[in-house]
């Protein structure tokens, strides 16, 4: 289940280890900017580079593709289409995670169960998350500003306040563009020392979308597998 939680964290939505810098922007101003950005947020699309670091092996594996995320009346939904090195798709809706393996013609379906509320929090971090809400759920501090892919970004560190949340994620680092206050990079550190590192580029905020756009495109003949039932 932990690996599946990490997958969902990846939606979020979900940076690089940055050099410390002077705190140029007061935390209250960043919170206010995030509040304003959250009010305007409906959807996003972006190119994504997603690196999974496995601490015990000191191993990194990187996938690249396209990410989509949206707010709906039923909650956050999202999709990631991985193009390289191996094609696969991820989708999140409600408390269900789907992983599509086109080469194997299999769709793996997971129920996040009691962990769903925590997963939803991580999913929306940065994209559509108000600063006021983040302050209720995380200890927040600023760690200076950095140049990220040619853009100035505010580095924020978030420590979950909830004991249940800390079982899933030890710390989140967000690099927020000081232009529109959406993430350009994100690092999600797990208690094991493993982490997910995401870099967003070509970000589009509020592109037109239908809820069907957030669903995986599954052809006929794909086998549905429920791994939790098979244990």
N, C-alpha and C positions, 0 to 999 in steps of 0.2 A: 504493500500500500504506500510505503514511503516514496518509492520511485514514481508512483502515479501522482502523489501529491506534488512531487517536484515537477512533473509534467504540467500539472495545472497551474502551478506557480508561474510557469513559463509564460502563460498567456499575459497574464498580466502584463497579463501582461509580461516583468518581471526582468551590470556596469563594470567598469574596469577599476582596479585598485589605483586610486588617484593620489597625487602628491598633495600634501596639506598646503593650504594657502590662507591668506588673511580673510577674515570674515567680513566681506565687503557689504553684504546685504543683511539687515536685521531679520531675525527669524519671523517676527510678526509681519514683516512686509512680504516675505515668501509665502507665509500662510494665507495672507490676503490675496496674493496673486493666484495661488492655487484654487482658492474659493471662487474667484472670478472665472478662471479657466474651466472649472468643473461645471459651472452654470451653463456654459456654452457648449460643453461636450455632448455629442450624440454618437459619434462613430469615429473610427480611425482606420487607416491602412498604412502599412510601412514595409519596406524591405527589412529583413531581420537576419542577423548573424547570431546564432545561439551556440554557446560553448558550454559543455558540461564538463566540470572538473571533478574527477574521482580522487579523493585525497589519499586513500590507502595505497593506490597504485601510482600516484602522481601522474595521472593521465588526463589528457584533454581530448575531447572529440567535438568537432564543430559541424553544425548544420546551417545551411542558408536557405532562405525562401521568402515567403510573403506572409505577413500577419494582418489579421482583420479583427476588429473588436467593436462592440456596440453596446449601448444601453437600451434596454427594452422594458416594457411594462412588467415583464416577468423576471427581470434581473439582467445581469451581464451575460453576454454571449460572445463567443469568439471562435476563430479558426486560424490555423497556421498550415500553410502548404509548403512542405519542405521539398526543395528541388534537388539539392546535392548534400552529401554524396549519394544518398539513396532516397528515392521518392517515397514520401509518406505524408499523411495528413493527421492533424489533431483538431478536435472540436470540443468545446465546452458549452453546456447549456444546463441550467439548473444544477443538479448535483451529479450529472452524468458526464463522464469523459469518454470520448471515442478516439481510437487510434486506428487509422486505416493503413494497411500494408498492401499497396497495389501489386507488388511482385508476387506476394504470397496469396493474393486475392482473399485477404482476411480483414475483418473489422472487429477489433477488440473493444468491448464495452465494459466500463467500470462504473460502479455506484460508489460515490465518495461518502455516502452515509452521514454519520455524525460529524465528520470533518468538513462537511460542505460549507458551513458558515465561515470557517477559517479560510478555506480555499477561495471563496468569493472575495474576501478582503484582499488577499494577495493578488487576485486576478485583476482588480481594478486599480491597483496602486499606480499613481502617476497619471494614467489616462482616465479622466473622469472622477478622480478622487479629490475631494475638497480638503484643504489644509486643516480646517476645523475638525473634520472627521478623523483625519490622520492623528491629530494631537490627542484625541480621545483614546485611540487604540495603540499609539506608539510613543515612546520617549523620542523626541526629535532634537537633532542638533545639526548645525551647519558646519561643514568642514572646508570652507573656502570656496573658491571658484577655479575652474579648470578650462582649458581649451580642449574641446571634444570635437573631433572631425571638422576643425576650422570654426567652430562656434563656441561662444562663451557659455559655460554651464555652471549652475549652482550645485554644489555637492552636498547632498543631505544624507544623514545616517539615521535609520529608524530601528529602534529596538522594541519588539512587541511587549506590551504590558501584560497580556494574558499568558498564564502558564500553559494553557492548551495551545496557544499560537506558538509559543517558544519550543514546543515539542516538534513543530514542523519547520520553523524558520528561526534561526538565531539572530540574524541581522539582515536588513535590506539597505543597500546603498543606491541612491537615486542621483543621477546627474540630469538636472532639469534645465532646459534651454531658458536663458534669461530673456528671450524674445517673446515666446508664446507660453512658457511654463508648462510644457509637456516633456516627458522623458526623452533623452537621446541615448542614454545608457542606463543599465540596471544590473545590480549584482545581488543575488539572493543566496545567503550563506546558511547552510543547514547545520544542525548540531554536530553532525558527523565530521564536519570539515569539508564536505562536498559543497560545490556551489554551481549555480547557473549564472552565466554571464551573457547578457543580451545587449546588442548594439542595434539601434534603430536608425534607418536612413530613409530619405525620400518620404518623409512622414506627411500624410494628408489628413487633416482634421475635418471631420464632418463631410466626408464624401457621401453622395447619395447611396443608399443601400436598402435592400429588402431583407427581412429576417431569413429568407431562404438563402441569401448570399453567405450567411454565417454557417451554413450546414455543409458537411462534406458531400462531395459529388460521388456517390457510390453506384457503380454499374451493377447490372443484374449478374447473378451468379457468384457474388461475394459471400463467403461463409461468415456468419456472425458467431463470435466466440465470447463467452462470459467467463474470464479466467477465475474470478472469485468463486464461482459456483463449482469449479473443477478441482478446487483444493481439497 
